[in-house]
Amino acid sequence: MITVLVLTQFVFLILGTIFLKGMVNANGDISSSLYFQLLDKYWLWLFLLPLAGVAYTLLSYQINKRPFSLTAARVVGAVISGFCLLVFVSVLFFPSA
């Protein structure tokens, strides 16, 4: 389950990054969109989210108490996957103006 979530997160982030860089190179000027400027500048930091999710999940498997329960780890993984999907979709469909 952990592997599937992490791979899904990385696939969404990689596809989003490829589309973002393609849009930036095609347009050349992204000064009209603060969102694209932010993503273009800090895109590499987004790849730390899946790694933080894996660390939390592995810690949850070791401790398995209230804040680190297995259910919470699944929810955190699903939320991170949803966020990665949101970044991917927003790059595709976000208006540039």
C-alpha positions as a printed Julia matrix, in Angstrom:
97×3 Matrix{Float64}:
  0.0    0.0     0.0
  2.82   2.41    0.85
  4.61   1.7    -2.39
  1.5    2.31   -4.48
  0.78   5.64   -2.8
  4.35   6.87   -3.1
  4.63   5.84   -6.74
  1.32   7.56   -7.48
  2.53  10.73   -5.8
  5.82  10.72   -7.7
  4.08  10.06  -11.04
  1.72  12.99  -10.51
  4.58  15.28   -9.51
  6.8   14.19  -12.41
  4.01  14.69  -14.96
  3.11  18.05  -13.44
  6.75  19.14  -13.56
  7.12  18.05  -17.19
  4.01  19.98  -18.2
  5.07  23.01  -16.14
  8.52  23.16  -17.69
  6.99  22.67  -21.14
  4.61  25.58  -20.59
  7.37  27.79  -19.24
  9.65  27.0   -22.19
  6.83  27.45  -24.71
  5.64  30.78  -23.31
  8.95  32.18  -22.16
  7.21  34.81  -20.04
  5.2   33.63  -17.05
  5.16  36.97  -15.26
  1.36  37.17  -15.55
  0.84  34.15  -13.29
  2.23  34.22   -9.76
  1.22  30.56   -9.37
  3.4   29.43  -12.28
  6.27  31.57  -11.02
  6.01  29.95   -7.6
  5.85  26.43   -9.04
  8.7   27.13  -11.46
 10.91  28.39   -8.66
 10.11  25.77   -5.98
  9.1   22.68   -8.01
 11.9   20.53   -6.6
 10.71  21.0    -3.01
  7.39  19.31   -3.85
  9.23  16.01   -4.17
  9.9   16.08   -0.41
  6.17  15.58    0.3
  6.07  11.89   -0.7
  9.28  11.26    1.21
  7.81  12.87    4.33
  4.7   10.74    3.89
  6.81   7.57    3.7
  8.74   8.57    6.81
  5.47   9.18    8.67
  4.05   5.85    7.51
  7.13   3.87    8.48
  7.13   5.59   11.85
  3.45   4.7    12.22
  4.2    1.04   11.59
  6.83   1.13   14.34
  4.9    3.08   17.01
  1.23   2.38   16.17
 -0.17   4.68   18.88
 -2.58   7.63   18.81
 -0.95  10.26   16.53
  0.94   7.59   14.58
 -1.82   5.06   13.95
 -2.02   3.08   10.73
 -5.34   4.7     9.84
 -3.81   8.15   10.19
 -0.89   7.06    7.99
 -3.31   5.96    5.27
 -5.18   9.25    5.5
 -1.94  11.24    5.31
 -0.86   9.23    2.26
 -4.19   9.79    0.54
 -4.09  13.53    1.31
 -0.57  13.83   -0.09
 -1.63  11.91   -3.21
 -4.61  14.24   -3.59
 -2.36  17.26   -3.25
  0.03  15.89   -5.88
 -2.92  15.26   -8.19
 -4.14  18.8    -7.56
 -0.74  20.22   -8.51
 -0.7   18.11  -11.69
 -4.23  19.11  -12.71
 -3.7   22.77  -11.83
 -0.68  22.97  -14.1
 -2.73  21.54  -16.95
 -5.87  23.62  -16.51
 -4.87  26.75  -14.57
 -5.44  29.9   -16.58
 -2.23  31.79  -17.17
 -3.77  35.26  -17.08
